[in-house]
Amino acid sequence: MTKKRVTIELPEALVARADVAAEVTHTNRTEILIEALRQYLEQKASDEQFREAVVERYLDGQIQFEKLAEIIGRQDAEAVRASKEVLDRGEALADKFTEH
């Protein structure tokens, strides 16, 4: 996995807690923050409202398919993509009929 450096500001108390956790688990602050973020995103991915909002962003063209698949899972993303293709064809067909 490629990595990207990110600079963030955190409350000092939170950093202190992360440092203690890193020391106790014999790891480093970065790994603690990565794991915390990973768990948060996994939890969000199972939240139905969050998933619906992500799907809406995909349907509106705001995010690409691969991002959708990373967030909601490949199988669900494939189902959304297939539904979108059907809807797009239906809209195109409806437009064609209204032109005549």
C-alpha positions as CSV (number, residue, x, y, z in Angstrom):
1,M,0.0,0.0,0.0
2,T,1.3,3.4,-0.9
3,K,1.4,6.0,1.8
4,K,0.8,9.7,1.9
5,R,2.1,12.1,4.6
6,V,-0.8,14.0,6.2
7,T,-0.4,16.8,8.7
8,I,-3.2,17.2,11.3
9,E,-3.7,19.1,14.5
10,L,-5.0,17.1,17.4
11,P,-5.9,18.0,21.0
12,E,-2.8,17.5,23.3
13,A,-4.7,15.2,25.6
14,L,-5.6,12.9,22.7
15,V,-2.0,12.8,21.5
16,A,-0.9,12.0,25.1
17,R,-3.3,9.1,25.2
18,A,-2.1,7.8,21.8
19,D,1.5,8.0,23.0
20,V,0.6,5.9,26.1
21,A,-1.2,3.4,24.0
22,A,1.8,3.2,21.6
23,E,4.2,2.7,24.5
24,V,2.0,0.0,26.1
25,T,1.5,-1.9,22.8
26,H,5.1,-1.5,21.7
27,T,4.2,0.4,18.5
28,N,4.2,4.0,17.4
29,R,1.7,6.9,17.4
30,T,1.2,6.6,13.6
31,E,0.2,3.0,13.9
32,I,-2.2,3.8,16.7
33,L,-3.8,6.6,14.6
34,I,-4.0,4.4,11.5
35,E,-5.7,1.6,13.4
36,A,-8.2,4.1,15.1
37,L,-9.0,5.6,11.7
38,R,-9.4,2.1,10.1
39,Q,-11.8,1.1,12.9
40,Y,-13.8,4.3,12.6
41,L,-14.2,3.9,8.8
42,E,-15.2,0.2,9.2
43,Q,-17.8,1.2,11.7
44,K,-19.1,4.0,9.4
45,A,-19.2,1.6,6.4
46,S,-21.8,-0.5,8.3
47,D,-24.0,2.6,9.1
48,E,-26.9,2.6,6.6
49,Q,-27.2,6.4,6.3
50,F,-23.5,6.7,5.6
51,R,-23.6,4.0,3.0
52,E,-26.6,5.7,1.3
53,A,-24.7,9.0,1.3
54,V,-21.7,7.4,-0.3
55,V,-23.9,5.7,-3.0
56,E,-25.5,9.1,-3.7
57,R,-22.1,10.6,-4.2
58,Y,-21.3,7.8,-6.7
59,L,-24.6,8.2,-8.5
60,D,-24.0,12.0,-8.8
61,G,-20.6,11.4,-10.2
62,Q,-18.7,12.8,-7.2
63,I,-16.7,9.7,-6.5
64,Q,-15.4,7.0,-8.8
65,F,-16.5,3.3,-8.7
66,E,-13.2,2.1,-7.1
67,K,-13.7,4.5,-4.1
68,L,-17.3,3.3,-3.8
69,A,-16.1,-0.4,-3.7
70,E,-13.5,0.4,-1.1
71,I,-16.1,1.9,1.2
72,I,-19.2,-0.3,0.8
73,G,-17.5,-3.5,-0.5
74,R,-17.1,-4.7,-4.1
75,Q,-20.2,-6.9,-4.2
76,D,-22.5,-4.1,-3.1
77,A,-20.7,-1.6,-5.3
78,E,-21.2,-3.9,-8.3
79,A,-25.0,-4.0,-7.6
80,V,-25.1,-0.2,-7.4
81,R,-23.2,0.1,-10.6
82,A,-25.6,-2.3,-12.4
83,S,-28.6,-0.4,-11.0
84,K,-27.1,2.9,-12.2
85,E,-26.6,1.5,-15.7
86,V,-30.2,0.3,-15.9
87,L,-31.4,3.7,-14.6
88,D,-29.2,5.5,-17.1
89,R,-30.5,3.4,-20.0
90,G,-34.1,4.0,-18.9
91,E,-33.5,7.8,-18.7
92,A,-31.9,7.7,-22.2
93,L,-34.9,5.7,-23.5
94,A,-37.4,8.1,-21.9
95,D,-35.6,11.1,-23.4
96,K,-35.7,9.4,-26.8
97,F,-39.4,8.9,-26.6
98,T,-40.1,12.4,-25.5
99,E,-38.2,13.8,-28.5
100,H,-40.7,12.2,-30.9
